[in-house]
Amino acid sequence: MDKTINISSIFSWVFAFTLFVIGVINVVLIHPVPGIAYFVLAFIYAPPTNQLLQSRFGFSIPLAVKVILFVAIVMFTLGVSDLGDMVDDWVIRS
């Protein structure tokens, strides 16, 4: 098996790790339900899942779609969710 590192897999791992961390923070500080949703999203962003989709179903999620969805998810997290309110309160206090 050829193991190559490309820019798409690096971005996918960074996005997956970021969403996983947001999920952990949500589970600990907010509520388990949004945290679990972020865990599922992190799983979808991980490169092994992309390889599984390619081998089983014949398609993979393009990097451009991953980037657009990641930006939308982070904007939602910081703008609408309770976690965003906590971040705003923390920034205002410091």
mmCIF file of the C-alpha atoms, coordinates in Angstrom:
data_MODEL
# 
_entry.id   MODEL 
# 
loop_
_atom_site.group_PDB 
_atom_site.id 
_atom_site.type_symbol 
_atom_site.label_atom_id 
_atom_site.label_alt_id 
_atom_site.label_comp_id 
_atom_site.label_asym_id 
_atom_site.label_entity_id 
_atom_site.label_seq_id 
_atom_site.pdbx_PDB_ins_code 
_atom_site.Cartn_x 
_atom_site.Cartn_y 
_atom_site.Cartn_z 
_atom_site.occupancy 
_atom_site.B_iso_or_equiv 
_atom_site.pdbx_formal_charge 
_atom_site.auth_seq_id 
_atom_site.auth_comp_id 
_atom_site.auth_asym_id 
_atom_site.auth_atom_id 
_atom_site.pdbx_PDB_model_num 
ATOM 1  C CA . MET A 1 1  ? 0.000   0.000  0.000  1.00 0.00 ? 1  MET A CA 1 
ATOM 2  C CA . ASP A 1 2  ? 1.389   3.363  -1.022 1.00 0.00 ? 2  ASP A CA 1 
ATOM 3  C CA . LYS A 1 3  ? 1.283   5.815  1.866  1.00 0.00 ? 3  LYS A CA 1 
ATOM 4  C CA . THR A 1 4  ? 1.663   9.316  0.520  1.00 0.00 ? 4  THR A CA 1 
ATOM 5  C CA . ILE A 1 5  ? 1.029   12.560 2.320  1.00 0.00 ? 5  ILE A CA 1 
ATOM 6  C CA . ASN A 1 6  ? -0.811  15.144 0.294  1.00 0.00 ? 6  ASN A CA 1 
ATOM 7  C CA . ILE A 1 7  ? -2.279  18.533 1.119  1.00 0.00 ? 7  ILE A CA 1 
ATOM 8  C CA . SER A 1 8  ? -5.827  17.178 1.103  1.00 0.00 ? 8  SER A CA 1 
ATOM 9  C CA . SER A 1 9  ? -5.113  14.609 3.807  1.00 0.00 ? 9  SER A CA 1 
ATOM 10 C CA . ILE A 1 10 ? -3.285  17.192 5.939  1.00 0.00 ? 10 ILE A CA 1 
ATOM 11 C CA . PHE A 1 11 ? -6.239  19.575 5.759  1.00 0.00 ? 11 PHE A CA 1 
ATOM 12 C CA . SER A 1 12 ? -8.645  16.713 6.452  1.00 0.00 ? 12 SER A CA 1 
ATOM 13 C CA . TRP A 1 13 ? -6.743  15.682 9.594  1.00 0.00 ? 13 TRP A CA 1 
ATOM 14 C CA . VAL A 1 14 ? -6.554  19.293 10.811 1.00 0.00 ? 14 VAL A CA 1 
ATOM 15 C CA . PHE A 1 15 ? -10.288 19.792 10.224 1.00 0.00 ? 15 PHE A CA 1 
ATOM 16 C CA . ALA A 1 16 ? -11.125 16.459 11.874 1.00 0.00 ? 16 ALA A CA 1 
ATOM 17 C CA . PHE A 1 17 ? -8.967  17.250 14.909 1.00 0.00 ? 17 PHE A CA 1 
ATOM 18 C CA . THR A 1 18 ? -10.490 20.738 15.241 1.00 0.00 ? 18 THR A CA 1 
ATOM 19 C CA . LEU A 1 19 ? -14.032 19.376 15.086 1.00 0.00 ? 19 LEU A CA 1 
ATOM 20 C CA . PHE A 1 20 ? -13.118 16.658 17.585 1.00 0.00 ? 20 PHE A CA 1 
ATOM 21 C CA . VAL A 1 21 ? -11.794 19.279 20.021 1.00 0.00 ? 21 VAL A CA 1 
ATOM 22 C CA . ILE A 1 22 ? -14.947 21.379 19.569 1.00 0.00 ? 22 ILE A CA 1 
ATOM 23 C CA . GLY A 1 23 ? -16.958 18.218 20.269 1.00 0.00 ? 23 GLY A CA 1 
ATOM 24 C CA . VAL A 1 24 ? -15.027 17.502 23.471 1.00 0.00 ? 24 VAL A CA 1 
ATOM 25 C CA . ILE A 1 25 ? -15.522 21.086 24.645 1.00 0.00 ? 25 ILE A CA 1 
ATOM 26 C CA . ASN A 1 26 ? -19.248 20.841 23.896 1.00 0.00 ? 26 ASN A CA 1 
ATOM 27 C CA . VAL A 1 27 ? -19.595 17.557 25.774 1.00 0.00 ? 27 VAL A CA 1 
ATOM 28 C CA . VAL A 1 28 ? -17.748 18.914 28.808 1.00 0.00 ? 28 VAL A CA 1 
ATOM 29 C CA . LEU A 1 29 ? -19.097 22.461 28.964 1.00 0.00 ? 29 LEU A CA 1 
ATOM 30 C CA . ILE A 1 30 ? -22.406 22.608 27.092 1.00 0.00 ? 30 ILE A CA 1 
ATOM 31 C CA . HIS A 1 31 ? -24.374 19.414 26.364 1.00 0.00 ? 31 HIS A CA 1 
ATOM 32 C CA . PRO A 1 32 ? -23.558 15.954 24.972 1.00 0.00 ? 32 PRO A CA 1 
ATOM 33 C CA . VAL A 1 33 ? -25.879 16.166 21.946 1.00 0.00 ? 33 VAL A CA 1 
ATOM 34 C CA . PRO A 1 34 ? -23.993 18.861 19.991 1.00 0.00 ? 34 PRO A CA 1 
ATOM 35 C CA . GLY A 1 35 ? -20.742 17.261 21.112 1.00 0.00 ? 35 GLY A CA 1 
ATOM 36 C CA . ILE A 1 36 ? -21.758 13.950 19.575 1.00 0.00 ? 36 ILE A CA 1 
ATOM 37 C CA . ALA A 1 37 ? -22.739 15.755 16.370 1.00 0.00 ? 37 ALA A CA 1 
ATOM 38 C CA . TYR A 1 38 ? -19.249 17.273 16.203 1.00 0.00 ? 38 TYR A CA 1 
ATOM 39 C CA . PHE A 1 39 ? -17.714 13.822 16.795 1.00 0.00 ? 39 PHE A CA 1 
ATOM 40 C CA . VAL A 1 40 ? -19.677 12.477 13.806 1.00 0.00 ? 40 VAL A CA 1 
ATOM 41 C CA . LEU A 1 41 ? -18.528 15.411 11.675 1.00 0.00 ? 41 LEU A CA 1 
ATOM 42 C CA . ALA A 1 42 ? -14.927 14.829 12.770 1.00 0.00 ? 42 ALA A CA 1 
ATOM 43 C CA . PHE A 1 43 ? -15.269 11.175 11.745 1.00 0.00 ? 43 PHE A CA 1 
ATOM 44 C CA . ILE A 1 44 ? -16.546 12.230 8.311  1.00 0.00 ? 44 ILE A CA 1 
ATOM 45 C CA . TYR A 1 45 ? -13.584 14.583 7.826  1.00 0.00 ? 45 TYR A CA 1 
ATOM 46 C CA . ALA A 1 46 ? -10.948 11.954 8.684  1.00 0.00 ? 46 ALA A CA 1 
ATOM 47 C CA . PRO A 1 47 ? -9.026  10.660 5.627  1.00 0.00 ? 47 PRO A CA 1 
ATOM 48 C CA . PRO A 1 48 ? -9.692  6.944  6.347  1.00 0.00 ? 48 PRO A CA 1 
ATOM 49 C CA . THR A 1 49 ? -13.414 7.671  5.991  1.00 0.00 ? 49 THR A CA 1 
ATOM 50 C CA . ASN A 1 50 ? -12.753 9.324  2.648  1.00 0.00 ? 50 ASN A CA 1 
ATOM 51 C CA . GLN A 1 51 ? -10.850 6.222  1.503  1.00 0.00 ? 51 GLN A CA 1 
ATOM 52 C CA . LEU A 1 52 ? -13.723 4.039  2.703  1.00 0.00 ? 52 LEU A CA 1 
ATOM 53 C CA . LEU A 1 53 ? -16.212 6.106  0.713  1.00 0.00 ? 53 LEU A CA 1 
ATOM 54 C CA . GLN A 1 54 ? -13.989 5.835  -2.349 1.00 0.00 ? 54 GLN A CA 1 
ATOM 55 C CA . SER A 1 55 ? -13.608 2.070  -2.104 1.00 0.00 ? 55 SER A CA 1 
ATOM 56 C CA . ARG A 1 56 ? -17.207 1.228  -1.145 1.00 0.00 ? 56 ARG A CA 1 
ATOM 57 C CA . PHE A 1 57 ? -19.276 3.800  -3.036 1.00 0.00 ? 57 PHE A CA 1 
ATOM 58 C CA . GLY A 1 58 ? -16.927 5.125  -5.699 1.00 0.00 ? 58 GLY A CA 1 
ATOM 59 C CA . PHE A 1 59 ? -16.858 8.771  -4.623 1.00 0.00 ? 59 PHE A CA 1 
ATOM 60 C CA . SER A 1 60 ? -15.045 10.928 -2.146 1.00 0.00 ? 60 SER A CA 1 
ATOM 61 C CA . ILE A 1 61 ? -15.718 14.355 -0.686 1.00 0.00 ? 61 ILE A CA 1 
ATOM 62 C CA . PRO A 1 62 ? -13.640 16.986 -2.521 1.00 0.00 ? 62 PRO A CA 1 
ATOM 63 C CA . LEU A 1 63 ? -11.338 19.264 -0.528 1.00 0.00 ? 63 LEU A CA 1 
ATOM 64 C CA . ALA A 1 64 ? -13.221 22.400 -1.641 1.00 0.00 ? 64 ALA A CA 1 
ATOM 65 C CA . VAL A 1 65 ? -16.466 21.031 -0.195 1.00 0.00 ? 65 VAL A CA 1 
ATOM 66 C CA . LYS A 1 66 ? -14.690 20.120 3.042  1.00 0.00 ? 66 LYS A CA 1 
ATOM 67 C CA . VAL A 1 67 ? -13.254 23.628 3.371  1.00 0.00 ? 67 VAL A CA 1 
ATOM 68 C CA . ILE A 1 68 ? -16.604 25.343 2.695  1.00 0.00 ? 68 ILE A CA 1 
ATOM 69 C CA . LEU A 1 69 ? -18.432 23.085 5.170  1.00 0.00 ? 69 LEU A CA 1 
ATOM 70 C CA . PHE A 1 70 ? -15.694 23.542 7.782  1.00 0.00 ? 70 PHE A CA 1 
ATOM 71 C CA . VAL A 1 71 ? -15.926 27.337 7.552  1.00 0.00 ? 71 VAL A CA 1 
ATOM 72 C CA . ALA A 1 72 ? -19.727 27.155 7.821  1.00 0.00 ? 72 ALA A CA 1 
ATOM 73 C CA . ILE A 1 73 ? -19.540 24.807 10.835 1.00 0.00 ? 73 ILE A CA 1 
ATOM 74 C CA . VAL A 1 74 ? -17.014 26.992 12.660 1.00 0.00 ? 74 VAL A CA 1 
ATOM 75 C CA . MET A 1 75 ? -19.043 30.143 11.916 1.00 0.00 ? 75 MET A CA 1 
ATOM 76 C CA . PHE A 1 76 ? -22.155 28.417 13.276 1.00 0.00 ? 76 PHE A CA 1 
ATOM 77 C CA . THR A 1 77 ? -20.263 27.212 16.337 1.00 0.00 ? 77 THR A CA 1 
ATOM 78 C CA . LEU A 1 78 ? -18.920 30.634 17.211 1.00 0.00 ? 78 LEU A CA 1 
ATOM 79 C CA . GLY A 1 79 ? -21.969 32.624 16.108 1.00 0.00 ? 79 GLY A CA 1 
ATOM 80 C CA . VAL A 1 80 ? -25.084 30.758 17.142 1.00 0.00 ? 80 VAL A CA 1 
ATOM 81 C CA . SER A 1 81 ? -24.225 28.029 19.626 1.00 0.00 ? 81 SER A CA 1 
ATOM 82 C CA . ASP A 1 82 ? -23.847 28.261 23.387 1.00 0.00 ? 82 ASP A CA 1 
ATOM 83 C CA . LEU A 1 83 ? -20.128 27.687 22.957 1.00 0.00 ? 83 LEU A CA 1 
ATOM 84 C CA . GLY A 1 84 ? -19.917 30.918 20.977 1.00 0.00 ? 84 GLY A CA 1 
ATOM 85 C CA . ASP A 1 85 ? -21.624 32.759 23.836 1.00 0.00 ? 85 ASP A CA 1 
ATOM 86 C CA . MET A 1 86 ? -19.110 31.302 26.280 1.00 0.00 ? 86 MET A CA 1 
ATOM 87 C CA . VAL A 1 87 ? -16.224 32.443 24.068 1.00 0.00 ? 87 VAL A CA 1 
ATOM 88 C CA . ASP A 1 88 ? -17.735 35.937 23.827 1.00 0.00 ? 88 ASP A CA 1 
ATOM 89 C CA . ASP A 1 89 ? -18.089 36.127 27.611 1.00 0.00 ? 89 ASP A CA 1 
ATOM 90 C CA . TRP A 1 90 ? -14.504 34.935 28.080 1.00 0.00 ? 90 TRP A CA 1 
ATOM 91 C CA . VAL A 1 91 ? -13.140 37.519 25.598 1.00 0.00 ? 91 VAL A CA 1 
ATOM 92 C CA . ILE A 1 92 ? -15.116 40.361 27.176 1.00 0.00 ? 92 ILE A CA 1 
ATOM 93 C CA . ARG A 1 93 ? -13.893 39.469 30.686 1.00 0.00 ? 93 ARG A CA 1 
ATOM 94 C CA . SER A 1 94 ? -10.221 39.352 29.716 1.00 0.00 ? 94 SER A CA 1 
# 
